[in-house]
Amino acid sequence: MRMESSRQQDSRFHQELARSFFEEVGDALFVFDPKTLRVVDVNPAAQRLTGRRRQELLDMPLADLFSARLEKDAEDLRDAIQITQIFQSNEEYSLTRKEGTPLEVNLTVTRIHVRPTPLGLIVARDISHRKRNKQARRALEEKLHRSERLESIGKMAGGIAHDFRNLITPIQAFARLAMEELDEQHPVQEYLRNMVEHTNLAKELTAQILTLNNRGEQRRTPESLVALIDEALLVARQSVPGNIRVEVGLMEGPTTVYADPTQLKQVVINLFNNAVQALDLREGTVAVRLARIAADDPFIRSRAGLSETDHFKLSVEDDGPGIPKDKAAKIFEPFYTTKTGGKGSGVGLAVVQSIVLNHGGEILVESEPGKGAAFIVCLPCVEERPPETDIARKPKTPPETSLGSILFVDDDESIVKLGSTILRRAGFNVSPHTDSQEALDAFAAAPRAFDLVITDMMMPVMKGDELARRIHEKTPDMPIILISGFSGNVTGENCTEYGFSQLIEKPMEPAQLVEAARRVIAANSP
């Protein structure tokens, strides 16, 4: 009797252990009939995973719960259960929750002995989180790889930009000086205008290349994204041929983002122009749309590079020929272009992506051959409202002023000759130097003889910021203008932090240089 009682107690213990395991285990368990492949029982974890109550799951076909591929594996499941083997698929299955959203799961199937007829047991483990982490890790690795690649390109571009701008600066400025000397009707004027136009294009291309590795401080302000898009389209639509229809659908309500307005308008103009060019003079439609998407939207959650907040989704679409998959995968690579006949530099989209990433957003392309293309930009929302006007950004009218003496420093002799010529023609006295140490010595000998210093940044003996620092040690109130083709971290917004009154990017316009000199001297006159 005692032995029988012990066996009964042992049996109850194992039954309770099995039931407790079934109820408390974290993985979803589905007991099923191997002949019908229908659910016989489930544990609480299975109910939580599917979003369904137990009664809803009982007698449900496994194919309704898991992806249709399970039907292909049905014979393997039955065979495994008949010979008491464990069936484990290395592939991922999609489990459909009650509300219709899919979850990625791994399945392990085995036989259990609870009746004369063996039953099957599916152990389903949710791997969606692991898969998202894997995607996020892959995205971060790609971002790091891209960042390293752009850094290398940027370093090379910085050096090239400095030398290149030094070359085109005198070409453009001397062309403008020649235009001033000639009568407006002179036939050479057209040649000179073409020279100036093409040096401007070269200047824009150089600026785009430098954007690929912009490491300078960027000061962003709350801006209305709708207003920026409207301003950009006002410019871009002027060149749209009559055979192309433009559709614009922008959301109502606040659309505030922290942004550099010039850069975001550049993004819109570039994407819009690309869409127009994709139609290649055919009849078609370019659509620009803006909507707000919530932080928990599947689109946001699927993008590892986006923060967990609401985003604005800007899409620029065309119904042109589309982009093949192999080309779409490389579309944002620097110097890669899908345009033929020398129509594209391959810089534009790389710059657009760099700007978007620097604004905490993400850009992607969706396209199929023959079905057009859509470029989608996501930018994080900001609740703060932008200023109602942009009056603060408009430059004040410079006051009239007298002329003065200028110390002009650049290691490129052609730039020194050019700057001296422009400033002397305007009525300034100029002391030109190609050696920064000699320039500092000349200043130290008679610091009050000068009203202004104009210097380049990248010079072999002493860089422009070091020259400015040493000048200000002797004369703290001396105004200094920086002219440079590559100014490193110095920007127009933060140049005062480095001791400069203003930054002028090469190639500078003669009128721009003269006006800056007048304004800065006037601002520092007693």
Backbone hydrogen bonds, N-H to C=O, Kabsch-Sander energy under -0.5 kcal/mol:
donor,donor_aa,acceptor,acceptor_aa,energy
5,S,1,M,-3.0
6,S,2,R,-2.7
7,R,3,M,-2.0
8,Q,4,E,-2.4
9,Q,5,S,-2.7
10,D,6,S,-2.5
11,S,7,R,-2.6
12,R,8,Q,-2.8
13,F,9,Q,-2.5
14,H,10,D,-2.2
15,Q,11,S,-2.3
16,E,12,R,-2.9
17,L,13,F,-2.6
18,A,14,H,-2.7
19,R,15,Q,-2.8
20,S,16,E,-3.0
21,F,17,L,-2.6
22,F,18,A,-2.5
23,E,19,R,-2.4
24,E,20,S,-2.6
25,V,21,F,-2.1
28,A,124,A,-1.9
30,F,122,I,-2.4
31,V,41,D,-3.1
32,F,120,G,-2.6
33,D,38,R,-2.3
37,L,33,D,-2.8
38,R,33,D,-0.7
39,V,60,M,-2.0
40,V,31,V,-3.9
41,D,31,V,-1.6
43,N,29,L,-1.4
46,A,43,N,-0.7
47,Q,43,N,-1.5
48,R,44,P,-2.3
49,L,45,A,-2.4
50,T,46,A,-2.2
51,G,47,Q,-1.7
52,R,47,Q,-0.9
56,E,53,R,-0.6
57,L,53,R,-1.3
57,L,54,R,-0.6
58,L,54,R,-1.9
59,D,39,V,-3.0
60,M,57,L,-2.0
62,L,37,L,-2.6
64,D,61,P,-1.3
65,L,61,P,-0.8
65,L,62,L,-0.9
66,F,62,L,-3.0
70,L,67,S,-2.4
71,E,68,A,-1.5
72,K,68,A,-0.7
73,D,69,R,-1.2
74,A,71,E,-1.1
77,L,73,D,-2.2
78,R,74,A,-2.5
79,D,75,E,-2.6
80,A,76,D,-2.3
81,I,77,L,-2.1
82,Q,78,R,-2.2
83,I,79,D,-1.7
84,T,81,I,-0.9
85,Q,80,A,-3.5
87,F,85,Q,-0.6
87,F,109,V,-3.3
88,Q,86,I,-0.6
89,S,107,L,-1.2
93,Y,105,V,-2.7
95,L,93,Y,-0.6
95,L,103,L,-3.2
96,T,65,L,-2.5
97,R,95,L,-0.6
97,R,101,T,-2.5
98,K,50,T,-2.4
100,G,97,R,-1.7
103,L,95,L,-2.3
105,V,93,Y,-2.9
106,N,125,R,-2.0
108,T,123,V,-1.7
109,V,87,F,-3.6
110,T,121,L,-1.9
112,I,119,L,-2.3
114,V,112,I,-0.9
119,L,112,I,-1.8
120,G,32,F,-2.9
121,L,110,T,-2.7
122,I,30,F,-2.9
123,V,108,T,-3.3
123,V,121,L,-0.5
124,A,28,A,-3.0
124,A,122,I,-0.7
125,R,106,N,-2.2
125,R,123,V,-0.5
126,D,124,A,-0.5
127,I,104,E,-2.7
128,S,104,E,-0.7
131,K,127,I,-2.8
132,R,128,S,-2.8
133,N,129,H,-2.5
134,K,130,R,-2.1
135,Q,131,K,-2.5
136,A,132,R,-2.9
137,R,133,N,-2.6
138,R,134,K,-2.4
139,A,135,Q,-2.7
140,L,136,A,-2.5
141,E,137,R,-2.4
142,E,138,R,-2.5
143,K,139,A,-2.5
144,L,140,L,-2.7
145,H,141,E,-2.7
146,R,142,E,-2.7
147,S,143,K,-2.7
148,E,144,L,-2.6
149,R,145,H,-2.1
150,L,146,R,-3.0
151,E,147,S,-2.4
152,S,148,E,-1.9
153,I,149,R,-2.2
154,G,150,L,-3.5
155,K,151,E,-2.5
156,M,152,S,-1.9
157,A,153,I,-3.1
158,G,154,G,-2.7
159,G,155,K,-1.5
160,I,156,M,-2.2
161,A,157,A,-3.3
162,H,158,G,-1.8
163,D,159,G,-1.7
164,F,160,I,-3.2
165,R,161,A,-2.9
166,N,162,H,-1.6
167,L,163,D,-1.4
168,I,164,F,-2.2
169,T,165,R,-2.1
171,I,167,L,-0.8
172,Q,168,I,-2.6
173,A,169,T,-2.7
174,F,170,P,-2.6
175,A,171,I,-1.5
176,R,172,Q,-2.1
177,L,173,A,-2.4
178,A,174,F,-2.3
179,M,175,A,-1.9
180,E,176,R,-1.7
181,E,177,L,-1.4
182,L,178,A,-1.6
186,H,183,D,-2.0
189,Q,186,H,-1.7
190,E,187,P,-0.7
191,Y,187,P,-0.6
192,L,188,V,-2.4
193,R,189,Q,-2.7
194,N,190,E,-1.9
195,M,191,Y,-1.9
196,V,192,L,-2.4
197,E,193,R,-2.6
198,H,194,N,-2.3
199,T,195,M,-2.0
200,N,196,V,-1.9
201,L,197,E,-1.7
202,A,198,H,-2.0
203,K,199,T,-2.1
204,E,200,N,-2.4
205,L,201,L,-2.4
206,T,202,A,-2.1
207,A,203,K,-2.2
208,Q,204,E,-2.1
209,I,205,L,-2.2
210,L,206,T,-2.2
211,T,207,A,-1.4
212,L,208,Q,-0.8
212,L,209,I,-1.0
213,N,210,L,-1.4
214,N,211,T,-1.4
215,R,213,N,-0.9
217,E,489,N,-0.7
219,R,217,E,-0.5
220,R,218,Q,-0.7
221,T,259,A,-1.9
223,E,257,V,-3.0
225,L,223,E,-0.7
225,L,255,T,-3.3
228,L,224,S,-2.1
229,I,225,L,-2.5
230,D,226,V,-2.7
231,E,227,A,-2.4
232,A,228,L,-2.4
233,L,229,I,-2.7
234,L,230,D,-1.9
235,V,231,E,-1.1
236,A,232,A,-2.7
237,R,233,L,-2.8
238,Q,235,V,-1.0
239,S,236,A,-1.1
240,V,237,R,-1.4
244,I,241,P,-1.6
245,R,243,N,-0.5
245,R,284,G,-2.8
247,E,245,R,-0.5
247,E,286,V,-2.7
249,G,288,V,-3.0
251,M,290,L,-0.9
257,V,223,E,-2.4
259,A,221,T,-2.3
259,A,257,V,-0.7
264,L,260,D,-2.2
265,K,261,P,-2.1
266,Q,262,T,-1.7
267,V,263,Q,-1.8
268,V,264,L,-2.1
269,I,265,K,-2.7
270,N,266,Q,-2.4
271,L,267,V,-2.4
272,F,268,V,-2.6
273,N,269,I,-2.8
274,N,270,N,-2.3
275,A,271,L,-2.0
276,V,272,F,-2.2
277,Q,273,N,-2.6
278,A,274,N,-1.9
279,L,275,A,-0.9
279,L,276,V,-0.8
280,D,276,V,-0.6
280,D,277,Q,-0.8
282,R,279,L,-1.9
284,G,243,N,-1.3
286,V,245,R,-2.7
287,A,317,E,-2.4
288,V,247,E,-3.0
289,R,315,S,-2.5
290,L,249,G,-2.3
291,A,313,K,-1.6
293,I,311,H,-3.0
297,D,294,A,-1.6
300,I,297,D,-0.6
301,R,297,D,-2.4
302,S,298,P,-1.7
303,R,300,I,-1.3
304,A,302,S,-0.8
306,L,303,R,-1.6
309,T,307,S,-2.0
311,H,293,I,-2.4
312,F,379,L,-3.1
313,K,291,A,-3.4
314,L,312,F,-0.7
314,L,377,V,-3.1
315,S,289,R,-2.6
315,S,313,K,-0.5
316,V,375,F,-2.3
317,E,287,A,-3.0
317,E,315,S,-0.5
318,D,373,A,-2.3
319,D,285,T,-1.1
327,K,324,P,-0.5
328,A,324,P,-2.7
329,A,325,K,-1.9
330,K,327,K,-1.1
331,I,328,A,-1.0
333,E,330,K,-1.9
335,F,346,G,-2.4
336,Y,333,E,-1.9
336,Y,346,G,-0.9
337,T,335,F,-0.5
343,K,340,T,-1.0
351,V,347,V,-2.4
352,V,348,G,-2.4
353,Q,349,L,-2.6
354,S,350,A,-2.1
355,I,351,V,-2.6
356,V,352,V,-2.5
357,L,353,Q,-2.7
358,N,354,S,-2.1
359,H,355,I,-1.0
359,H,356,V,-0.7
360,G,357,L,-1.8
361,G,356,V,-2.4
362,E,378,C,-1.7
364,L,376,I,-2.1
366,E,374,A,-2.7
368,E,372,G,-1.2
370,G,321,P,-4.0
371,K,368,E,-2.6
372,G,320,G,-1.1
373,A,318,D,-1.2
374,A,366,E,-2.4
375,F,316,V,-2.4
376,I,364,L,-2.8
376,I,374,A,-0.6
377,V,314,L,-3.4
378,C,362,E,-2.9
379,L,312,F,-2.0
381,C,310,D,-2.5
382,V,256,T,-1.9
393,R,390,D,-1.1
394,K,390,D,-0.5
394,K,391,I,-1.6
406,I,429,N,-3.0
407,L,452,L,-2.5
408,F,406,I,-0.7
408,F,431,S,-2.0
409,V,407,L,-0.5
409,V,454,I,-2.9
410,D,433,H,-2.1
413,E,411,D,-0.7
416,V,412,D,-1.9
417,K,413,E,-2.6
418,L,414,S,-2.2
419,G,415,I,-3.1
420,S,416,V,-2.5
421,T,417,K,-2.3
422,I,418,L,-2.6
423,L,419,G,-2.5
424,R,420,S,-2.5
425,R,421,T,-2.2
426,A,422,I,-1.2
427,G,424,R,-1.2
428,F,423,L,-2.6
429,N,404,G,-2.1
431,S,406,I,-2.9
433,H,408,F,-2.1
439,A,435,D,-2.2
440,L,436,S,-2.1
441,D,437,Q,-2.3
442,A,438,E,-2.3
443,F,439,A,-2.1
444,A,440,L,-2.7
445,A,441,D,-1.7
446,A,442,A,-1.0
446,A,443,F,-0.6
449,A,446,A,-1.8
450,F,447,P,-1.0
451,D,405,S,-2.8
452,L,405,S,-1.3
453,V,479,P,-1.9
454,I,407,L,-3.0
455,T,481,I,-2.5
456,D,409,V,-1.3
459,M,457,M,-1.2
464,G,457,M,-2.4
467,L,463,K,-2.3
468,A,464,G,-2.3
469,R,465,D,-2.0
470,R,466,E,-2.3
471,I,467,L,-2.2
472,H,468,A,-2.4
473,E,469,R,-1.0
474,K,470,R,-0.8
474,K,471,I,-0.8
475,T,471,I,-3.1
478,M,475,T,-1.9
481,I,453,V,-2.8
482,L,502,Q,-2.8
483,I,455,T,-2.8
483,I,481,I,-0.5
484,S,504,I,-1.8
490,V,487,S,-2.0
495,C,491,T,-1.1
497,E,494,N,-1.4
498,Y,494,N,-0.5
498,Y,495,C,-1.3
499,G,496,T,-1.3
500,F,495,C,-2.2
501,S,480,I,-3.4
502,Q,480,I,-0.8
504,I,482,L,-3.1
506,K,484,S,-1.7
513,L,509,E,-2.3
514,V,510,P,-2.4
515,E,511,A,-2.6
516,A,512,Q,-2.2
517,A,513,L,-2.2
518,R,514,V,-2.5
519,R,515,E,-2.6
520,V,516,A,-2.6
521,I,517,A,-2.2
522,A,518,R,-2.5
523,A,519,R,-2.3
524,N,520,V,-1.1
524,N,521,I,-0.6
525,S,522,A,-1.1
